[in-house]
Amino acid sequence: MKTTAARLSALYLLLFGVCAIGLVVYMTSVSVRILAAQTQETINEESMSLVRAYERGGLPFLVRVVEQRARQPGANLYLIADPNGRILSGNVENLEPGVLDTLGWTPRPFLYKRYGERGPLQAPAEDGSTTAADTTPPHAAMALVLRLPNQLILLVGRDLGEPERFRRVVQRALILALGTMGLGAFLIWYFVGRTALRRIDSVSEASRRIMGGDLSGRLPVTGASDEFDRLSENLNAMLARIAVLNEGLKQVSDNIAHDLKTPLTRLRSRAETTLSSARDEGDYRAALEATIAESDQLIRTFNAILMISRLEAGYSAEQTETLDLAAVVADVVELYEPLAEDHGVALETRIDGRLVVNGNRELLAQALSNVIDNAIKYCAGHAETPLVRVTATRAGGNVQIEISDNGPGIEPADRARATERFVRLEKSRSQPGSGLGLSLAKAVLGFHRGSLELGDAEPGLKVIMTIPARQGTA
């Protein structure tokens, strides 16, 4: 009873029992009232019929009618008595004293015996036992007592044995039906409830193992596709997501430790070298300028990390507006043309008309700059005629920007990792950069409900940036 399921089941069983008892009492009382009303109506009609018979033929005709009806199977009670209560005619031999003293409906059921029934006129003993003389217990009845114009007394009644038997039959049937329903409810609770409790216990046990540090554990799924399975599947998906995030956090921590340790070590070495070997103000100024440049790079790295975290979390102070992405692409390409020319890389552009989106100009320009900068950096020196091609087109309900180069590209197995934070595919990690360019671009596109995909440019790498177009534009 310490579990909620057991307490609820007990409460439901209690409520069911109370309702069942109430229903039995109500149905029984309603049945009795209906039978009593029908009996009274029958007695009234019979009494009026006998009164009309007396009015037509007097006492002799009334006696003949009563004698005839009294001999019929299942007859009512008929009795004609003199003013002193002495029975003259009918099918009643003995009445409970006082019944004929009051005219109208008898105030309560009374006892009587028919002709041929032996025994005293008294109720059976409390234990139901009878004596040899009391072979036939008295009957109970209700009746209407009338006084005729000649002062004779007419009683018309109805035995209550049949209504009472009907009441007992209805009562037993209801009790049996409700008892069967109660037993069925208990069995359903016992088996179904215990099964549910066992599944809850298994979920609790799995949860304790996971909280104990076993992050590879999962909640049990039985395959029944019920609410327990749906809950377990959702929690398992959440646990899988947490495991991925934990692995990513560990990987990011390792990469941060490596990537930030190197520039910090250079800063310290440069400061130590300057202090031990610098001879004039020019040496100190050069060391400070190099330190500032290195610090700026560290600040940019941290800013990129913070920006990615805010964008991936789904909130940012950056505001969106309606803008022409074609103009943003043109501006960024124009900005990188001198850099491409310095590296001997041909930079080609194809933009198909206006490309209207809802977005943030600075974020989209930053993402595009990171991808183009990577393309130029890795394309230069890896092809006879290095080429970076930027294409911006409308594709259905989206705007698609494709940046392709003819450099070394990325192996298919490494493309999924290439967009993670601090991932640099060259093992020495000696090339300039922090490994945040593609990660930041992916976060920006996710903020704009878009996507970033890596493909094969044959040769080289193809980066496809997809952004939903603004509704109502062509």
BELUR-V566884 format. One record per backbone hydrogen bond with DSSP energy under -0.5 kcal/mol. NH is the residue of the N-H (numbers start at 1). CO is the residue of the C=O. If there is no record, write none. Layout:
BEGIN
nh=<NH,NH>
co=<CO,CO>
END
This chain:
BEGIN
nh=<7,8,9,10,11,12,13,14,15,16,17,18,19,20,21,22,23,24,25,26,27,28,29,30,31,32,33,34,35,36,37,38,39,40,41,42,43,44,45,46,47,48,49,50,51,52,53,54,55,56,57,58,61,62,63,64,65,66,67,68,69,70,71,72,75,77,78,79,80,81,82,85,88,89,91,92,93,94,96,99,101,102,104,106,110,112,113,115,117,122,125,128,135,136,137,138,139,141,142,144,145,146,146,148,148,151,153,154,155,156,157,158,160,164,165,166,167,168,169,170,171,172,173,174,175,176,177,178,179,180,181,182,183,184,185,186,187,188,189,190,191,192,193,193,194,194,195,196,197,198,199,200,201,202,203,204,205,206,207,208,209,210,211,212,213,214,215,217,230,231,232,233,234,235,236,237,238,239,240,241,242,243,244,245,246,247,248,249,250,251,252,253,254,255,256,257,258,259,260,261,262,263,264,265,266,267,268,269,270,271,272,273,274,275,276,277,278,284,285,286,287,288,289,290,291,292,293,294,295,296,297,298,299,300,301,302,303,304,305,306,307,308,309,310,311,312,313,314,314,315,321,323,325,325,327,328,329,330,331,332,333,334,335,336,337,337,340,341,342,343,344,345,346,348,348,350,352,353,357,358,359,359,361,364,365,366,367,368,369,370,371,372,373,374,375,376,377,378,379,380,382,386,388,389,390,391,392,393,395,395,398,399,400,401,402,402,403,403,404,404,405,406,408,414,415,415,418,419,419,420,422,423,423,424,427,429,440,441,442,443,444,445,446,447,448,449,450,451,453,455,457,457,458,462,463,464,464,465,465,466,466,467,468,469,470,473>
co=<3,4,5,6,7,8,9,10,11,12,13,14,15,16,17,18,19,20,21,22,23,24,25,26,27,28,29,30,31,32,33,34,35,36,37,38,39,40,41,42,43,44,45,46,47,48,49,50,51,52,53,54,57,58,59,60,61,62,63,64,65,66,67,69,72,157,76,155,89,153,86,82,80,80,78,78,113,113,111,96,98,99,145,143,141,139,94,91,114,120,129,125,133,118,135,122,112,110,158,156,104,144,154,146,152,148,81,146,79,144,77,142,140,160,161,162,163,164,165,166,167,168,169,170,171,172,173,174,175,176,177,178,179,180,181,182,183,184,185,186,187,188,188,189,189,190,191,192,193,194,195,196,197,198,199,200,201,202,203,204,205,206,207,208,210,209,213,214,226,227,228,229,230,231,232,233,234,235,236,237,238,239,240,241,242,243,244,245,246,247,248,249,250,251,252,253,254,255,256,257,258,259,260,261,262,263,264,265,266,267,268,269,270,271,272,273,274,280,281,282,283,284,285,286,287,288,289,290,291,292,293,294,295,296,297,298,299,300,301,302,303,304,305,306,307,308,309,310,311,310,359,357,323,355,324,324,325,326,327,328,329,330,331,332,333,334,336,337,338,339,341,340,386,346,388,390,392,351,323,468,321,357,359,360,361,362,363,364,365,366,367,368,369,370,371,372,373,374,375,376,379,383,346,404,348,402,350,400,393,398,395,467,393,465,391,400,401,463,389,402,461,387,378,411,411,412,414,415,416,417,435,420,435,422,425,426,436,437,438,439,440,441,442,443,444,446,445,466,464,462,455,460,460,455,403,453,462,401,463,451,464,399,448,397,356,470>
END
